[in-house]
């Protein structure tokens, strides 16, 4: 099986960038278009995805195989409504689609391509240094100061349901955390990792961050949300590059999402959790 080689040529300016850009930009009409998804937007998005894979086949077959994996995942989760509907039916449908979007690329890569590229490193055997622990505290602080202002001033908290009902409270908690874990599985461990095979890390990170931010837009991070989600996606990719630890990037994400959850509960019921400044 093959894995990322530091000796592989990974240049920024080459024809390989064209299909990668098409794939990355396809997320905008698929997930982040205004008005919300229309048949025309979806057709454009799928057209960009298909053109990306076909163009890559002409330029570089190995790139085509890797872009096809990402495109397959994106297609799978684009087929279900991506929102915060917490009904049992929707959670099962969306959860199944998101699971398949990770499993299909991994299974094809491992057992069809015979590659060992897509990994989810949990137990790396390395201790987190002090800087990594301080960063986790910084993530909580940033979430505390930014999220309530963003959610309440824009009104986007209404994209998530009111958690005043106990069942909805725990469903929202589960949903927010499950999507956060999935984000790292697909956008970082799969998309970023595959793109790193062909492009410098900084460019692969930019490309994955566009798709990551487009997905988060449809989930509910709208208004000026991309000014928040795009840097976050970049930081997650860079953090994974440094730590090589799925456990660590998930810890970062879940801490941020825990603050998000608390801020959402407060936004819907201002007398609850009056701990935020905004």
C-alpha positions in Angstrom: 0.0 0.0 0.0 1.1 3.6 -0.7 1.0 6.6 1.5 2.1 10.3 1.3 5.6 10.6 0.1 7.6 13.8 0.9 9.6 13.2 -2.3 6.5 13.3 -4.5 6.3 16.4 -6.7 3.6 18.7 -5.3 3.6 21.9 -7.1 1.1 24.7 -6.8 1.0 25.9 -10.4 0.3 23.1 -12.8 -2.6 21.8 -14.9 -3.5 19.6 -11.9 -4.8 22.7 -10.1 -7.6 23.2 -12.6 -9.7 20.0 -11.7 -8.9 20.5 -8.0 -10.3 24.0 -8.2 -13.4 22.9 -10.0 -14.0 20.3 -7.3 -13.4 22.8 -4.5 -15.7 25.4 -6.1 -18.5 22.9 -6.7 -19.3 23.1 -3.0 -20.5 26.7 -3.4 -23.5 26.0 -5.7 -24.1 22.6 -4.1 -24.2 23.8 -0.5 -23.8 27.6 -0.1 -25.8 29.2 -2.9 -28.4 31.8 -2.3 -31.3 31.4 -2.5 -31.2 28.1 -0.8 -30.6 25.0 -2.9 -32.4 25.2 -6.3 -32.3 22.6 -9.1 -30.2 25.0 -11.1 -27.6 25.4 -8.4 -27.4 21.6 -7.9 -27.0 21.0 -11.6 -24.1 23.5 -11.7 -22.6 21.9 -8.6 -22.8 18.3 -10.0 -21.6 19.6 -13.4 -18.5 21.1 -11.7 -17.9 17.8 -9.9 -18.1 15.7 -13.0 -16.0 18.1 -15.0 -13.4 18.0 -12.3 -13.0 14.3 -12.4 -13.1 14.1 -16.2 -10.5 16.9 -16.6 -8.3 15.2 -14.0 -8.5 11.9 -16.0 -6.9 13.8 -19.0 -4.2 15.4 -16.9 -3.2 12.8 -14.2 -4.9 9.5 -13.6 -3.8 9.3 -10.0 -5.3 12.7 -9.3 -8.5 11.6 -11.0 -8.8 8.6 -8.7 -8.3 10.8 -5.6 -10.7 13.5 -6.8 -13.3 10.8 -7.6 -13.2 9.7 -4.0 -13.8 13.2 -2.7 -16.5 13.8 -5.3 -18.2 10.5 -4.3 -18.4 11.6 -0.7 -19.7 15.1 -1.6 -22.3 13.6 -3.9 -23.5 11.2 -1.2 -24.1 13.8 1.5 -25.5 16.3 -1.1 -28.4 14.0 -1.7 -29.9 14.5 1.8 -31.2 17.8 3.4 -28.3 19.3 5.4 -30.0 21.1 8.3 -30.6 20.9 12.0 -33.9 19.0 11.7 -33.7 16.8 14.9 -36.5 14.4 14.0 -35.6 10.7 14.3 -36.1 10.2 10.6 -33.9 13.0 9.5 -31.2 12.3 12.0 -31.1 8.7 10.7 -31.1 9.7 7.0 -28.4 12.4 7.4 -26.3 10.3 9.8 -26.4 7.4 7.3 -25.4 9.6 4.4 -22.6 11.3 6.3 -21.3 7.9 7.4 -21.3 6.6 3.8 -19.5 9.7 2.6 -16.6 8.8 4.8 -16.8 5.0 4.4 -17.0 4.8 0.6 -13.8 6.8 -0.1 -11.9 4.9 2.7 -13.0 1.5 1.5 -12.3 2.2 -2.2 -8.9 3.8 -1.3 -7.9 0.9 0.9 -9.3 -2.2 -0.9 -9.7 -1.1 -4.5 -6.8 1.3 -5.0 -4.7 -0.6 -2.4 -3.5 2.6 -0.8 -2.9 3.5 2.8 -3.5 7.2 2.5 -6.8 7.9 4.3 -6.1 7.4 8.0 -7.8 8.4 11.2 -4.9 8.4 13.7 -6.4 8.2 17.2 -3.6 6.8 19.4 -0.4 8.4 18.0 1.6 7.7 21.2 2.7 11.3 21.5 1.9 13.5 24.4 0.3 16.8 23.7 2.8 19.6 24.5 2.0 22.6 26.6 1.3 24.7 23.5 -1.3 22.2 22.3 -3.1 22.3 25.7 -3.0 26.1 25.8 -4.4 26.2 22.3 -7.4 24.1 23.5 -8.0 26.8 26.2 -7.7 29.5 23.5 -10.3 27.8 21.4 -12.8 27.8 24.3 -12.1 31.5 24.9 -12.5 32.4 21.2 -15.8 30.5 21.0 -17.0 32.3 24.2 -16.4 35.7 22.8 -17.2 35.2 19.2 -20.1 32.7 19.0 -22.8 34.6 21.0 -22.1 37.8 19.1 -22.3 36.0 15.8 -25.4 33.9 16.5 -27.5 36.6 18.2 -26.5 39.7 16.2 -27.3 37.9 12.9 -30.2 35.8 14.1 -28.7 32.7 12.6 -29.2 30.8 15.9 -32.8 30.3 14.5 -31.2 27.8 12.0 -31.0 25.5 15.0 -34.1 24.4 17.0 -35.0 25.7 20.4 -33.6 23.2 23.0 -36.0 24.1 25.8 -37.6 20.7 25.5 -35.4 18.1 27.3 -35.5 15.6 24.4 -34.6 18.4 21.8 -31.8 19.5 24.2 -30.1 16.1 24.1 -30.7 15.6 20.4 -29.2 19.0 19.7 -26.2 18.1 21.8 -25.7 14.8 20.1 -26.2 16.3 16.6 -23.8 19.2 17.1 -21.1 16.8 18.3 -21.7 14.1 15.7 -21.4 16.6 12.8 -18.3 18.1 14.4 -16.6 14.7 14.5 -17.7 13.9 10.9 -16.3 17.2 9.7 -12.8 16.1 10.7 -13.3 12.6 9.3 -14.3 13.9 5.8 -12.8 17.3 5.3 -9.5 16.9 7.1 -8.7 13.2 7.2 -10.1 12.4 3.8 -10.3 15.6 1.6 -7.2 17.4 2.9 -5.2 14.2 3.1 -6.0 13.2 -0.5 -5.3 16.7 -1.9 -1.9 16.7 -0.1 -0.8 13.9 -2.3 -0.7 16.4 -5.2 -0.4 19.9 -3.9 1.6 21.8 -1.3 0.0 21.6 2.1 -1.0 25.2 2.1 -2.8 24.9 -1.2 -4.5 21.6 -0.3 -5.6 23.3 2.9 -7.2 26.2 1.0 -9.0 23.9 -1.3 -10.5 21.8 1.4 -11.5 24.9 3.4 -13.7 26.1 0.6 -15.7 22.8 0.6 -15.7 22.7 4.4 -17.1 26.3 4.7 -19.7 25.6 2.0 -20.9 22.6 3.9 -21.1 24.6 7.2 -23.0 27.3 5.4 -25.8 24.9 4.6 -25.7 23.4 8.1 -26.5 26.9 9.4 -23.4 29.1 9.6 -24.8 31.8 7.3 -24.7 35.6 7.2 -21.0 36.5 7.9 -20.4 32.9 9.0 -17.8 32.2 6.4 -15.6 34.8 8.0 -15.6 32.5 11.0 -15.8 29.0 9.4 -13.2 29.5 6.6 -10.3 30.4 9.1 -11.5 27.6 11.4 -11.3 25.1 8.5 -7.8 26.3 7.6 -6.7 26.1 11.3 -8.0 22.6 11.5 -6.1 21.5 8.4 -2.9 23.2 9.6 -3.4 21.6 13.1 -3.7 18.2 11.6 -0.6 18.7 9.6 1.3 19.6 12.7 -0.1 17.0 15.1 -1.0 14.2 12.7 -3.6 13.4 15.3 -7.3 12.9 14.6 -7.9 12.9 18.3 -6.5 16.3 18.7 -8.3 18.0 15.9 -11.6 16.4 17.1 -10.9 17.7 20.6 -10.4 21.2 19.2 -13.7 20.9 17.2 -15.7 19.5 20.0 -14.6 22.1 22.5 -15.6 24.8 20.1 -18.9 23.0 19.4 -19.6 22.7 23.1 -19.4 26.5 23.4 -21.6 26.6 20.3 -24.2 24.4 21.9 -24.3 26.5 25.1 -24.6 29.7 23.1 -27.5 28.2 21.0 -29.3 27.2 24.2 -28.8 30.8 25.5 -29.8 32.5 22.3 -33.2 30.7 22.2 -33.8 31.3 25.9 -31.9 34.4 27.2 -32.7 33.6 30.8 -30.8 30.3 30.5 -27.0 30.3 30.9 -26.6 34.1 31.3 -22.9 33.7 31.1 -22.1 35.3 27.8 -20.9 38.8 26.9 -22.4 40.3 23.7 
